[in-house]
Amino acid sequence: MKKLTQTNLLRRLGGAAGAVALVLGAISATAVAAARDPQYAAALAAKEVGQQVDGYLGIVGASNADLRRMVDDINIKRKAVYAQKAAEQHATVEDYAFTSGCLLIAQTKSGEMYQAPDLSWKTRTGAPPLRDSRCP
């Protein structure tokens, strides 16, 4: 079966609402597990990590071995979920991850770090985050 592009994936899922429901369901297990990790919570609060536009967690600034291990572990789990859900939707992992990144960035809270469309790191304020124009 032909793979779907991100745009066609969103259309097939019923637009933004369908994409939100599907992706949120897919990433909820890994997000909940990560949120329970005190190391993740501390890194998030310290602005050492942030949500990337590609759907993965990124390191903001300097890194260390423990931080790198934690981020890699979370990203491996995310990729496994993305791969499974993308296969179910006949989409690419990259398109599915991108859509997830859009939604994860939208869910950031004030004070958390996220990547803007130009790939620069931003601190979320009370205003909506800067997101790629292709985001649902």
PyMOL CGO cylinders between C-alpha atoms (Angstrom):
from pymol import cmd
from pymol.cgo import CYLINDER

trace = [
    CYLINDER, 0.00, 0.00, 0.00, 1.19, 3.51, -0.80, 0.3, 1, 1, 1, 1, 1, 1,
    CYLINDER, 1.19, 3.51, -0.80, 2.67, 5.52, 2.09, 0.3, 1, 1, 1, 1, 1, 1,
    CYLINDER, 2.67, 5.52, 2.09, 0.89, 8.68, 3.09, 0.3, 1, 1, 1, 1, 1, 1,
    CYLINDER, 0.89, 8.68, 3.09, 2.46, 12.09, 3.36, 0.3, 1, 1, 1, 1, 1, 1,
    CYLINDER, 2.46, 12.09, 3.36, 1.90, 14.13, 6.49, 0.3, 1, 1, 1, 1, 1, 1,
    CYLINDER, 1.90, 14.13, 6.49, -0.77, 16.21, 4.71, 0.3, 1, 1, 1, 1, 1, 1,
    CYLINDER, -0.77, 16.21, 4.71, -2.58, 13.11, 3.45, 0.3, 1, 1, 1, 1, 1, 1,
    CYLINDER, -2.58, 13.11, 3.45, -2.28, 11.51, 6.88, 0.3, 1, 1, 1, 1, 1, 1,
    CYLINDER, -2.28, 11.51, 6.88, -4.06, 14.49, 8.41, 0.3, 1, 1, 1, 1, 1, 1,
    CYLINDER, -4.06, 14.49, 8.41, -6.77, 14.36, 5.73, 0.3, 1, 1, 1, 1, 1, 1,
    CYLINDER, -6.77, 14.36, 5.73, -7.26, 10.64, 6.25, 0.3, 1, 1, 1, 1, 1, 1,
    CYLINDER, -7.26, 10.64, 6.25, -7.56, 11.12, 9.99, 0.3, 1, 1, 1, 1, 1, 1,
    CYLINDER, -7.56, 11.12, 9.99, -10.24, 13.75, 9.55, 0.3, 1, 1, 1, 1, 1, 1,
    CYLINDER, -10.24, 13.75, 9.55, -8.04, 16.82, 9.78, 0.3, 1, 1, 1, 1, 1, 1,
    CYLINDER, -8.04, 16.82, 9.78, -6.57, 18.29, 12.91, 0.3, 1, 1, 1, 1, 1, 1,
    CYLINDER, -6.57, 18.29, 12.91, -9.10, 16.77, 15.32, 0.3, 1, 1, 1, 1, 1, 1,
    CYLINDER, -9.10, 16.77, 15.32, -8.45, 13.25, 14.06, 0.3, 1, 1, 1, 1, 1, 1,
    CYLINDER, -8.45, 13.25, 14.06, -4.70, 13.77, 14.14, 0.3, 1, 1, 1, 1, 1, 1,
    CYLINDER, -4.70, 13.77, 14.14, -4.84, 15.12, 17.67, 0.3, 1, 1, 1, 1, 1, 1,
    CYLINDER, -4.84, 15.12, 17.67, -6.86, 12.16, 18.92, 0.3, 1, 1, 1, 1, 1, 1,
    CYLINDER, -6.86, 12.16, 18.92, -4.71, 9.57, 17.18, 0.3, 1, 1, 1, 1, 1, 1,
    CYLINDER, -4.71, 9.57, 17.18, -1.35, 11.04, 18.11, 0.3, 1, 1, 1, 1, 1, 1,
    CYLINDER, -1.35, 11.04, 18.11, -2.31, 11.86, 21.68, 0.3, 1, 1, 1, 1, 1, 1,
    CYLINDER, -2.31, 11.86, 21.68, -3.44, 8.30, 22.18, 0.3, 1, 1, 1, 1, 1, 1,
    CYLINDER, -3.44, 8.30, 22.18, -0.24, 6.98, 20.68, 0.3, 1, 1, 1, 1, 1, 1,
    CYLINDER, -0.24, 6.98, 20.68, 2.13, 9.06, 22.75, 0.3, 1, 1, 1, 1, 1, 1,
    CYLINDER, 2.13, 9.06, 22.75, 0.21, 9.11, 26.00, 0.3, 1, 1, 1, 1, 1, 1,
    CYLINDER, 0.21, 9.11, 26.00, 1.86, 5.98, 27.40, 0.3, 1, 1, 1, 1, 1, 1,
    CYLINDER, 1.86, 5.98, 27.40, 5.40, 7.22, 26.78, 0.3, 1, 1, 1, 1, 1, 1,
    CYLINDER, 5.40, 7.22, 26.78, 4.53, 10.73, 27.93, 0.3, 1, 1, 1, 1, 1, 1,
    CYLINDER, 4.53, 10.73, 27.93, 3.02, 9.45, 31.16, 0.3, 1, 1, 1, 1, 1, 1,
    CYLINDER, 3.02, 9.45, 31.16, 6.02, 7.21, 31.81, 0.3, 1, 1, 1, 1, 1, 1,
    CYLINDER, 6.02, 7.21, 31.81, 8.43, 10.07, 31.15, 0.3, 1, 1, 1, 1, 1, 1,
    CYLINDER, 8.43, 10.07, 31.15, 6.44, 12.44, 33.35, 0.3, 1, 1, 1, 1, 1, 1,
    CYLINDER, 6.44, 12.44, 33.35, 6.74, 10.01, 36.26, 0.3, 1, 1, 1, 1, 1, 1,
    CYLINDER, 6.74, 10.01, 36.26, 10.52, 9.98, 35.92, 0.3, 1, 1, 1, 1, 1, 1,
    CYLINDER, 10.52, 9.98, 35.92, 11.95, 12.45, 38.46, 0.3, 1, 1, 1, 1, 1, 1,
    CYLINDER, 11.95, 12.45, 38.46, 15.06, 12.91, 36.30, 0.3, 1, 1, 1, 1, 1, 1,
    CYLINDER, 15.06, 12.91, 36.30, 12.87, 13.96, 33.37, 0.3, 1, 1, 1, 1, 1, 1,
    CYLINDER, 12.87, 13.96, 33.37, 10.84, 16.33, 35.53, 0.3, 1, 1, 1, 1, 1, 1,
    CYLINDER, 10.84, 16.33, 35.53, 14.01, 17.90, 36.92, 0.3, 1, 1, 1, 1, 1, 1,
    CYLINDER, 14.01, 17.90, 36.92, 15.56, 18.29, 33.45, 0.3, 1, 1, 1, 1, 1, 1,
    CYLINDER, 15.56, 18.29, 33.45, 12.36, 19.84, 32.13, 0.3, 1, 1, 1, 1, 1, 1,
    CYLINDER, 12.36, 19.84, 32.13, 12.16, 22.28, 35.05, 0.3, 1, 1, 1, 1, 1, 1,
    CYLINDER, 12.16, 22.28, 35.05, 15.85, 23.18, 34.64, 0.3, 1, 1, 1, 1, 1, 1,
    CYLINDER, 15.85, 23.18, 34.64, 15.27, 23.82, 30.92, 0.3, 1, 1, 1, 1, 1, 1,
    CYLINDER, 15.27, 23.82, 30.92, 17.85, 21.17, 30.03, 0.3, 1, 1, 1, 1, 1, 1,
    CYLINDER, 17.85, 21.17, 30.03, 15.43, 19.39, 27.67, 0.3, 1, 1, 1, 1, 1, 1,
    CYLINDER, 15.43, 19.39, 27.67, 12.63, 20.44, 25.38, 0.3, 1, 1, 1, 1, 1, 1,
    CYLINDER, 12.63, 20.44, 25.38, 10.23, 19.24, 22.72, 0.3, 1, 1, 1, 1, 1, 1,
    CYLINDER, 10.23, 19.24, 22.72, 11.66, 19.21, 19.20, 0.3, 1, 1, 1, 1, 1, 1,
    CYLINDER, 11.66, 19.21, 19.20, 9.74, 19.86, 16.00, 0.3, 1, 1, 1, 1, 1, 1,
    CYLINDER, 9.74, 19.86, 16.00, 10.52, 16.31, 14.83, 0.3, 1, 1, 1, 1, 1, 1,
    CYLINDER, 10.52, 16.31, 14.83, 8.53, 14.72, 17.67, 0.3, 1, 1, 1, 1, 1, 1,
    CYLINDER, 8.53, 14.72, 17.67, 11.50, 13.79, 19.84, 0.3, 1, 1, 1, 1, 1, 1,
    CYLINDER, 11.50, 13.79, 19.84, 12.91, 15.17, 23.06, 0.3, 1, 1, 1, 1, 1, 1,
    CYLINDER, 12.91, 15.17, 23.06, 16.01, 17.30, 22.65, 0.3, 1, 1, 1, 1, 1, 1,
    CYLINDER, 16.01, 17.30, 22.65, 18.82, 18.50, 24.88, 0.3, 1, 1, 1, 1, 1, 1,
    CYLINDER, 18.82, 18.50, 24.88, 18.99, 22.28, 25.25, 0.3, 1, 1, 1, 1, 1, 1,
    CYLINDER, 18.99, 22.28, 25.25, 22.59, 23.43, 25.71, 0.3, 1, 1, 1, 1, 1, 1,
    CYLINDER, 22.59, 23.43, 25.71, 25.22, 21.36, 27.50, 0.3, 1, 1, 1, 1, 1, 1,
    CYLINDER, 25.22, 21.36, 27.50, 24.76, 17.65, 28.06, 0.3, 1, 1, 1, 1, 1, 1,
    CYLINDER, 24.76, 17.65, 28.06, 26.09, 14.96, 30.35, 0.3, 1, 1, 1, 1, 1, 1,
    CYLINDER, 26.09, 14.96, 30.35, 26.00, 11.17, 30.20, 0.3, 1, 1, 1, 1, 1, 1,
    CYLINDER, 26.00, 11.17, 30.20, 22.97, 10.79, 32.49, 0.3, 1, 1, 1, 1, 1, 1,
    CYLINDER, 22.97, 10.79, 32.49, 20.94, 13.39, 30.61, 0.3, 1, 1, 1, 1, 1, 1,
    CYLINDER, 20.94, 13.39, 30.61, 21.88, 11.85, 27.24, 0.3, 1, 1, 1, 1, 1, 1,
    CYLINDER, 21.88, 11.85, 27.24, 20.87, 8.35, 28.47, 0.3, 1, 1, 1, 1, 1, 1,
    CYLINDER, 20.87, 8.35, 28.47, 17.50, 9.62, 29.68, 0.3, 1, 1, 1, 1, 1, 1,
    CYLINDER, 17.50, 9.62, 29.68, 16.75, 11.50, 26.45, 0.3, 1, 1, 1, 1, 1, 1,
    CYLINDER, 16.75, 11.50, 26.45, 17.85, 8.55, 24.32, 0.3, 1, 1, 1, 1, 1, 1,
    CYLINDER, 17.85, 8.55, 24.32, 15.64, 6.19, 26.34, 0.3, 1, 1, 1, 1, 1, 1,
    CYLINDER, 15.64, 6.19, 26.34, 12.58, 8.42, 25.95, 0.3, 1, 1, 1, 1, 1, 1,
    CYLINDER, 12.58, 8.42, 25.95, 13.25, 8.89, 22.24, 0.3, 1, 1, 1, 1, 1, 1,
    CYLINDER, 13.25, 8.89, 22.24, 13.67, 5.16, 21.63, 0.3, 1, 1, 1, 1, 1, 1,
    CYLINDER, 13.67, 5.16, 21.63, 10.29, 4.59, 23.25, 0.3, 1, 1, 1, 1, 1, 1,
    CYLINDER, 10.29, 4.59, 23.25, 8.71, 7.39, 21.24, 0.3, 1, 1, 1, 1, 1, 1,
    CYLINDER, 8.71, 7.39, 21.24, 10.11, 6.04, 17.98, 0.3, 1, 1, 1, 1, 1, 1,
    CYLINDER, 10.11, 6.04, 17.98, 8.72, 2.57, 18.73, 0.3, 1, 1, 1, 1, 1, 1,
    CYLINDER, 8.72, 2.57, 18.73, 5.25, 4.04, 19.25, 0.3, 1, 1, 1, 1, 1, 1,
    CYLINDER, 5.25, 4.04, 19.25, 5.56, 6.25, 16.15, 0.3, 1, 1, 1, 1, 1, 1,
    CYLINDER, 5.56, 6.25, 16.15, 6.68, 3.28, 14.03, 0.3, 1, 1, 1, 1, 1, 1,
    CYLINDER, 6.68, 3.28, 14.03, 3.76, 1.13, 15.17, 0.3, 1, 1, 1, 1, 1, 1,
    CYLINDER, 3.76, 1.13, 15.17, 1.15, 3.83, 14.67, 0.3, 1, 1, 1, 1, 1, 1,
    CYLINDER, 1.15, 3.83, 14.67, 2.62, 4.98, 11.36, 0.3, 1, 1, 1, 1, 1, 1,
    CYLINDER, 2.62, 4.98, 11.36, 2.47, 1.40, 10.04, 0.3, 1, 1, 1, 1, 1, 1,
    CYLINDER, 2.47, 1.40, 10.04, -1.18, 1.16, 11.10, 0.3, 1, 1, 1, 1, 1, 1,
    CYLINDER, -1.18, 1.16, 11.10, -1.92, 4.37, 9.19, 0.3, 1, 1, 1, 1, 1, 1,
    CYLINDER, -1.92, 4.37, 9.19, 0.30, 3.48, 6.20, 0.3, 1, 1, 1, 1, 1, 1,
    CYLINDER, 0.30, 3.48, 6.20, 2.29, 6.64, 6.87, 0.3, 1, 1, 1, 1, 1, 1,
    CYLINDER, 2.29, 6.64, 6.87, 5.99, 7.25, 7.30, 0.3, 1, 1, 1, 1, 1, 1,
    CYLINDER, 5.99, 7.25, 7.30, 7.51, 7.29, 10.76, 0.3, 1, 1, 1, 1, 1, 1,
    CYLINDER, 7.51, 7.29, 10.76, 8.86, 10.77, 10.02, 0.3, 1, 1, 1, 1, 1, 1,
    CYLINDER, 8.86, 10.77, 10.02, 5.43, 12.18, 9.12, 0.3, 1, 1, 1, 1, 1, 1,
    CYLINDER, 5.43, 12.18, 9.12, 3.85, 10.61, 12.17, 0.3, 1, 1, 1, 1, 1, 1,
    CYLINDER, 3.85, 10.61, 12.17, 6.67, 11.90, 14.41, 0.3, 1, 1, 1, 1, 1, 1,
    CYLINDER, 6.67, 11.90, 14.41, 6.37, 15.40, 12.92, 0.3, 1, 1, 1, 1, 1, 1,
    CYLINDER, 6.37, 15.40, 12.92, 2.64, 15.51, 13.67, 0.3, 1, 1, 1, 1, 1, 1,
    CYLINDER, 2.64, 15.51, 13.67, 3.38, 14.31, 17.20, 0.3, 1, 1, 1, 1, 1, 1,
    CYLINDER, 3.38, 14.31, 17.20, 5.99, 17.05, 17.55, 0.3, 1, 1, 1, 1, 1, 1,
    CYLINDER, 5.99, 17.05, 17.55, 3.41, 19.65, 16.58, 0.3, 1, 1, 1, 1, 1, 1,
    CYLINDER, 3.41, 19.65, 16.58, 1.05, 18.40, 19.25, 0.3, 1, 1, 1, 1, 1, 1,
    CYLINDER, 1.05, 18.40, 19.25, 3.70, 17.98, 21.94, 0.3, 1, 1, 1, 1, 1, 1,
    CYLINDER, 3.70, 17.98, 21.94, 4.90, 21.54, 21.36, 0.3, 1, 1, 1, 1, 1, 1,
    CYLINDER, 4.90, 21.54, 21.36, 1.31, 22.78, 21.60, 0.3, 1, 1, 1, 1, 1, 1,
    CYLINDER, 1.31, 22.78, 21.60, 1.03, 21.00, 24.97, 0.3, 1, 1, 1, 1, 1, 1,
    CYLINDER, 1.03, 21.00, 24.97, 4.12, 22.57, 26.52, 0.3, 1, 1, 1, 1, 1, 1,
    CYLINDER, 4.12, 22.57, 26.52, 3.52, 24.58, 29.65, 0.3, 1, 1, 1, 1, 1, 1,
    CYLINDER, 3.52, 24.58, 29.65, 4.75, 28.05, 30.45, 0.3, 1, 1, 1, 1, 1, 1,
    CYLINDER, 4.75, 28.05, 30.45, 8.46, 27.94, 31.27, 0.3, 1, 1, 1, 1, 1, 1,
    CYLINDER, 8.46, 27.94, 31.27, 9.17, 24.75, 29.28, 0.3, 1, 1, 1, 1, 1, 1,
    CYLINDER, 9.17, 24.75, 29.28, 11.50, 24.66, 26.30, 0.3, 1, 1, 1, 1, 1, 1,
    CYLINDER, 11.50, 24.66, 26.30, 10.47, 23.86, 22.74, 0.3, 1, 1, 1, 1, 1, 1,
    CYLINDER, 10.47, 23.86, 22.74, 11.91, 24.20, 19.25, 0.3, 1, 1, 1, 1, 1, 1,
    CYLINDER, 11.91, 24.20, 19.25, 10.53, 26.89, 16.99, 0.3, 1, 1, 1, 1, 1, 1,
    CYLINDER, 10.53, 26.89, 16.99, 10.14, 26.20, 13.26, 0.3, 1, 1, 1, 1, 1, 1,
    CYLINDER, 10.14, 26.20, 13.26, 13.60, 27.72, 12.66, 0.3, 1, 1, 1, 1, 1, 1,
    CYLINDER, 13.60, 27.72, 12.66, 14.97, 25.05, 15.10, 0.3, 1, 1, 1, 1, 1, 1,
    CYLINDER, 14.97, 25.05, 15.10, 15.96, 27.65, 17.72, 0.3, 1, 1, 1, 1, 1, 1,
    CYLINDER, 15.96, 27.65, 17.72, 15.07, 26.88, 21.33, 0.3, 1, 1, 1, 1, 1, 1,
    CYLINDER, 15.07, 26.88, 21.33, 12.32, 29.00, 22.86, 0.3, 1, 1, 1, 1, 1, 1,
    CYLINDER, 12.32, 29.00, 22.86, 10.89, 29.20, 26.35, 0.3, 1, 1, 1, 1, 1, 1,
    CYLINDER, 10.89, 29.20, 26.35, 7.12, 28.81, 26.34, 0.3, 1, 1, 1, 1, 1, 1,
    CYLINDER, 7.12, 28.81, 26.34, 5.30, 31.84, 27.66, 0.3, 1, 1, 1, 1, 1, 1,
    CYLINDER, 5.30, 31.84, 27.66, 1.60, 32.33, 28.25, 0.3, 1, 1, 1, 1, 1, 1,
    CYLINDER, 1.60, 32.33, 28.25, 1.22, 32.87, 24.51, 0.3, 1, 1, 1, 1, 1, 1,
    CYLINDER, 1.22, 32.87, 24.51, 0.80, 30.00, 22.05, 0.3, 1, 1, 1, 1, 1, 1,
    CYLINDER, 0.80, 30.00, 22.05, 4.14, 28.50, 20.97, 0.3, 1, 1, 1, 1, 1, 1,
    CYLINDER, 4.14, 28.50, 20.97, 5.60, 29.19, 17.54, 0.3, 1, 1, 1, 1, 1, 1,
    CYLINDER, 5.60, 29.19, 17.54, 4.78, 26.16, 15.38, 0.3, 1, 1, 1, 1, 1, 1,
    CYLINDER, 4.78, 26.16, 15.38, 5.42, 25.02, 11.84, 0.3, 1, 1, 1, 1, 1, 1,
    CYLINDER, 5.42, 25.02, 11.84, 2.74, 26.18, 9.39, 0.3, 1, 1, 1, 1, 1, 1,
    CYLINDER, 2.74, 26.18, 9.39, 2.09, 22.50, 8.48, 0.3, 1, 1, 1, 1, 1, 1,
    CYLINDER, 2.09, 22.50, 8.48, 1.01, 21.66, 12.04, 0.3, 1, 1, 1, 1, 1, 1,
    CYLINDER, 1.01, 21.66, 12.04, -2.60, 20.66, 12.59, 0.3, 1, 1, 1, 1, 1, 1,
]
cmd.load_cgo(trace, "trace")
